[in-house]
Amino acid sequence: MIRHIKQVRAAFSLLNPDEIRKRAEREVAIGLVASSDRGYTELEEFLLPEELPGELRSASLQNVYRAGNANAQSKVDIVLYEPGLPCPREAFQYRREDPSSVLEAILETHEDLSLALARHLPAFRKPVVDKIVQSVARENAVFAVATALPNVVPNLFELPWTLGEFASDTVFLTVNQCRMALLIAAACGADVGFSRQRVEMLSIAAGAFGWRAIARELAGKIPLGGGLIPKGAIAYAGTFVVGKGLERYHQAKPPHTPQEREEIYRGAYDDGRTVVESASNPASPTPAS
């Protein structure tokens, strides 16, 4: 137990809430181009819906500039055009019929700004949180089978830490979920830090051994490593359920009901199997999450 506690402490020392906070609090300047006040209002409401608290909306609008605004920064990070206007290749055009595609295109091009975009512009929060949850769930699934399947090694470059820093898969999965908690908090506009995410992290730690014990049991009972796929799938699904619970927490919504958690888990388990099968066979294409 003492050795395990030392491992946990060492692993937590690898987490850097200050770095996450710095990335999230970076200011992002958005330039808007439209042909009328109505067009500008449509773009502003896309980024910052009217139902947002007035103080939050006003503060966020300070970094959203209409073309020709004398107070605009000399260089904006992202430029968004009204539908129908000629749009340069380096800019983005709002699509009324498919707004989510605009968000996805911006995040794909400006991945380094994803936390800041989500924190300052609520329109980006769901896609950013979804990506965080899927990414960390995948990392945990890959780690759960990595030490037993040599051909998974090329995929270890996806992991945030090296294998040698963790003597226990339980420690890695738990700490990586705590990292996910920090990232989700940052994306959702909450204060970031170990003390500020204490409730979330205690909840993660409390469930650290339950479903992972099931995973180890499965891996041990099925001969020739056949249990590794369900072990990885459970790591994926368990992490995914935790992530979705954290998202609800920051949305100030009631926790998922047991039935909802079971439905989320079942869907994520199937996705996790696909991820693990792909990771254990690098020649196979990686499925979209």
N, C-alpha and C positions, 0 to 999 in steps of 0.2 A: 504493500500500500504506500509506504514512504517513497519507494522508487517511482511508483506511478505518479504520485503528487509532484515529484521533482520533474518528471517528464512533462506533465501538464504545465508547470510553471515555465519550463524552458520553451515549450511550444508557444505559450501565450506571449513570451517575450518577442516572438517573431511578428506579432500583430502590431500594426502601427496606426492607431486611431488618428494621430496628428496628420499623417500623410493623406489619409482618406478625407479628413476634414478639410485639408488644404485644397484637394482636388475638387471637392464639392462646393466650397465657398468661392472659388474663382469666379469672377464676373465674366459673363458672356454677353457680348453686344450683338443684337439682332437688328438688321436693317430691313425695312419693309418698302416695297415698291408697288404702288397702286395708282389708278387713274382718277380716283375720287375719294372723298371722305368716307363714303359708304364702303368702298373697297378696303381702305385702311382699317376701318372698324371691324370688318369681317376677319381680317388677318389677326388683329389684336385679340378678338374674342376667341379665335381658334387657339392661340397660344395661352391666353389668360381669360377663361370663361367669366362671364358677368357674375356668376354665383359665388365666386371666390370672395373671401373676406376683403373688405375695402382696403384695409391697410396693406395686406399682402399683395393685392393687385396693383395698388399704387406704387409700392416699392419695386415690384418686378417691372412695371412699365418704364421705370427710369432707365433701363437698359434696352428698351425697344424703341427704335428710331424710325420715323417716317423719312422718306427720301426728301432731301432739301432742308431738313431740320438743322438750323444753325448750331444747335447744341450737340449734334451727332458727333460721335468719336471719328477721328480721321480714318480709322480702319475698323470695320465691324467684322465679327467672326463668321456670321452667317447672313445671307441675304435671301429673303422670301418674297416671291412675286405673286401678285394677284393673278387668278386664272384669266387666260386670254391675252395677256401681254407677252411680247417677245422676251424670252428668258435666257440669259447667258448660260453657258454650260456649267460654270462654277457656282451658279446660284440654284435655288430650288423653287419650284412652282407649286402653289397650293392647289389641291385637287378636291373640290367639294364632294365629288362622288366617292372618294377614297382617301379621307384625311390621314388614316394610319400609314398609308404608303409614303406620305411626305415625311412623317416622323421617322420611319424606318430608314429612308434614304439619308436623312440628315445624320442619324446616329451611326450609320454604316460609314459615312464619310468623315465624321468628326467623333470617332469613338473616344478620343482623349477628353472630350468635353461632356461625355454622357452624364456623369454624376452632377456636374454643374447645371446642365440643361434641365435635368429632372428636379433638382433642388429649387431652381429659380422659376421654372416654367412648368406648371403642373401637367400640361398636355403630354410631357415626355415621361411622366413618372411610371405609368403602367408598362410601356415597352422597356424602359430601363430596368425596372424591378423584375420583369419577366426574364430578361436576359441574365441578370445577376443570379436568379434562382436556378435557371437552367444550366448556367455555366458552373456554378458551385456543385450542383447535383451531379453533373458530368464528371467533374474533378474527383468527387468522392467515389463515384462508381468505378472510375479508372483505377484509383488508388486501391480500392477494395480487392481488385484482382491482380494488380501490377506485380506484386512480389512473387506470385505463383506462376505467372505466364510470361516467359521471356520475350515473346513477340509483342508484348504490350509496351516494352521499353520505349520505342519511338514516340509513343503517345505521352510519355511522362513529361515531355517538354511543355505540355498543357498545364501541368500542376504548378501552384504558386510556391511550393517548397520542394526540396529534394528529399528522397526517401531516407537518407542517412540521418536526417534530423528528427525522425520519429521512430521509436521502438515499438509503437503500438498503433494499429489501425484505428482503434477507438479514440486515441489522442488526436490523430490527424483529422478524422471525420468531425470530432467535436470542435476542435479549434477552427476548422474550416467553416463550420456552421456559425461559429461566433464571428468570424470574419464576414460572413454573409450578413449577419445581424447588423454589423457596423455599416456595411455598404448600403443596405436597405434603409437604415435610419438616415444616412446621409442623403440618399436619393429622395426621401420623403420629407426632407426639411427639418428633421429633428436634430437636437444636439448630439454630437458624436463623442463617445468615450466609454471606457469600461464601466465607470460609475453610472453613467447615463443609460447604458444598455444593460444594467444589472438584472432587471426583471427578465428580459429576453434571454440573457446568457444563463441565468439560473435555471430557466425552463429547459434550455437546450441541454445543460449538464444533467438535469434530473432524468432526461430520457436517453442518456448516452449509452446505456447498457442494454436496454430492453430489446429493440429491434435488431441491434448488432449481435446480441447473443443468438437470436434466431438465425441470423445470417451465418454465423460461425457453425451453428449446429447443422444447417443445411449443407454447408461446404464439407463438413466432416463426415456426414452420413452417405453422401453420394460418391461412389468410387471414381478414381482416375480424374479427380478435379471437376467432375460434372456439376458439383455444387457451386462452382465459382460464378457461374452466370447468375443464378438466383441471389448469391451473396452480393454481387455488384448491383443487381437490380434493386435489392432491398436498400442498399446504401443510397442509390439514386432516389428511390421513392421516399425513403424516410427524410432525406434532405429536402426534397421538393415539398413535402407536406409541411415541414418546419418553415420553409421560405414563404409558402402561401399563408401560413398562420401569422408570420411576422408582418406580411403585407396588410392583413386584416387589422392587426394591432395598430399599425400606423395610420390606418384609415379610420380609426376610432369606431370600428364595427364590432359586433359581438363575435366571439370565437366561433369557428366552424362547429357544427353539431357533429356528434360521432358518425352519423350517416354521411355527412358531407366529407368528413376526413377520410372515411373508408372509400368513397367514390374517387376522391382526389388521389388517394394512395394506389388504388387499382389501376387507374389510368397511367399514373407515373411509373408504376411497376412495369407495365408493358413497354413504355418508352425506355425505361432503364435496361431492360433485356436487349432491346435493339442497340442501345449505346454500347453495352458491354460486348455484344457479339461483333459489332463493328470495330471496337477498340482491340479486340483479341485477334482480328483479322485485318491488318492494315491495308490489305489490297482491296477491301470492300469500301464502297463509298460511305461516308459518315451521314447518317440520316439527319434531316432537319429536326430541331427540337420543337 
